Amino acid sequence: CFEMKDGEQPQHARCSPEGLLRQITAATRKTGVALAGENALPRFDGRAYAQIIHNSNLKLQGTKDNKSNMCAFTFLRMNQKMFQSENWHSFVWFVRNMSEGRTLGHGEEDRCQTELKFNAAANLRNEAAALMHA
């Protein structure tokens, strides 16, 4: 549930994916066990990717050691929709940021969305220019 936010869940569900992840992260850090995560839903949007990046470097209040103990992330539920141009560009952005160990705080999703759109537009311009010169 690395891509999920509490505010995106229906009120009647009374669930807290962010709270669950904080509990799991605290337990793994306390015991020295590496944390591996995965997404639960087939989402290909920048907000979900930003949440995954944020959660992969989760800082816990009241702890001295905020060093990430994340060892792996498995991206589940790939399908044809993921390979559509805009979704693919978002996924490439996500993979690059995960591999660089980038961290995102809450509220940075809008900036990420803008960055995704800018990069996608730049890629389309580059592809169009290459086709014109071919």
C-alpha positions as CSV (number, residue, x, y, z in Angstrom):
1,C,0.0,0.0,0.0
2,F,3.0,2.3,-0.6
3,E,1.0,4.4,-3.1
4,M,-2.0,5.0,-0.8
5,K,-2.8,8.0,1.3
6,D,-5.2,8.1,4.3
7,G,-7.2,11.0,2.7
8,E,-7.9,8.9,-0.4
9,Q,-9.7,6.2,1.5
10,P,-13.5,6.2,2.1
11,Q,-14.4,7.5,5.5
12,H,-16.5,4.4,6.3
13,A,-13.5,2.1,5.7
14,R,-11.8,3.6,8.8
15,C,-8.4,2.5,7.5
16,S,-5.0,4.2,7.5
17,P,-2.5,2.9,5.0
18,E,-0.1,5.6,6.1
19,G,-0.5,4.6,9.7
20,L,0.0,1.0,8.9
21,L,3.2,1.8,6.9
22,R,4.5,3.9,9.9
23,Q,3.9,1.0,12.2
24,I,5.7,-1.5,9.9
25,T,8.6,0.9,9.3
26,A,9.0,1.5,13.0
27,A,9.0,-2.3,13.7
28,T,11.5,-3.1,10.9
29,R,13.9,-0.3,12.1
30,K,13.6,-1.4,15.7
31,T,14.5,-5.0,14.8
32,G,17.0,-4.2,12.1
33,V,15.0,-6.0,9.4
34,A,15.1,-4.5,5.9
35,L,11.8,-3.3,4.5
36,A,10.5,-4.3,1.1
37,G,7.3,-2.7,-0.3
38,E,4.9,-2.9,-3.2
39,N,2.0,-1.1,-4.6
40,A,-1.5,-2.5,-4.0
41,L,-3.4,-0.8,-6.8
42,P,-2.8,-0.3,-10.6
43,R,-2.1,3.4,-10.4
44,F,0.1,5.2,-12.9
45,D,-0.3,8.8,-11.8
46,G,2.3,11.2,-10.4
47,R,0.6,11.5,-7.0
48,A,0.9,7.7,-6.4
49,Y,4.5,7.7,-7.6
50,A,5.3,10.7,-5.3
51,Q,3.7,8.9,-2.3
52,I,5.8,5.7,-3.0
53,I,9.0,7.8,-3.1
54,H,8.0,9.6,0.1
55,N,7.2,6.3,1.8
56,S,10.4,4.7,0.7
57,N,12.3,7.3,2.7
58,L,9.8,7.6,5.6
59,K,10.9,9.8,8.5
60,L,9.4,8.8,11.8
61,Q,8.8,11.3,14.6
62,G,10.5,10.7,17.9
63,T,13.2,8.5,16.5
64,K,16.9,9.2,16.3
65,D,17.6,7.1,13.3
66,N,15.6,8.2,10.2
67,K,17.8,6.4,7.8
68,S,15.8,4.4,5.3
69,N,15.9,0.7,5.7
70,M,14.1,0.1,2.4
71,C,15.8,-2.7,0.5
72,A,13.4,-3.3,-2.4
73,F,10.2,-2.1,-4.1
74,T,8.1,-4.3,-6.4
75,F,5.9,-2.6,-8.9
76,L,2.8,-4.8,-9.3
77,R,-0.1,-4.7,-11.7
78,M,1.5,-3.7,-14.9
79,N,-0.9,-3.7,-17.8
80,Q,-1.4,-2.1,-21.2
81,K,-2.5,1.2,-19.7
82,M,0.9,1.6,-18.1
83,F,2.6,1.7,-21.5
84,Q,0.4,4.5,-22.9
85,S,2.7,7.5,-23.6
86,E,1.8,9.8,-20.7
87,N,1.7,6.9,-18.2
88,W,5.0,5.5,-19.5
89,H,6.7,8.9,-19.1
90,S,5.4,9.1,-15.5
91,F,6.7,5.6,-14.8
92,V,10.2,6.4,-16.2
93,W,10.3,9.6,-14.0
94,F,9.3,7.4,-11.0
95,V,12.0,4.8,-11.6
96,R,14.7,7.4,-12.1
97,N,13.8,9.1,-8.8
98,M,13.6,5.8,-6.9
99,S,17.0,4.8,-8.2
100,E,18.5,8.1,-7.2
101,G,17.2,7.7,-3.7
102,R,15.2,11.0,-4.0
103,T,13.0,12.0,-1.1
104,L,9.7,13.8,-1.3
105,G,7.8,15.5,1.6
106,H,4.1,15.7,1.8
107,G,2.7,18.5,-0.4
108,E,5.4,18.1,-3.1
109,E,3.1,16.1,-5.3
110,D,1.9,19.2,-7.2
111,R,5.5,20.1,-8.0
112,C,6.1,16.5,-9.2
113,Q,3.0,16.6,-11.4
114,T,4.3,19.8,-13.0
115,E,7.8,18.2,-13.5
116,L,6.2,15.1,-15.0
117,K,4.1,17.2,-17.5
118,F,7.2,19.3,-18.4
119,N,9.4,16.2,-19.0
120,A,6.6,14.5,-21.0
121,A,6.2,17.5,-23.2
122,A,10.0,17.8,-23.7
123,N,10.2,14.1,-24.7
124,L,7.4,14.6,-27.2
125,R,9.1,17.7,-28.6
126,N,12.4,15.7,-28.9
127,E,10.6,12.8,-30.6
128,A,8.8,15.2,-33.0
129,A,12.1,16.9,-33.8
130,A,13.8,13.5,-34.5
131,L,11.0,12.5,-36.8
132,M,11.3,15.8,-38.7
133,H,15.0,15.3,-39.3
134,A,14.8,11.7,-40.2
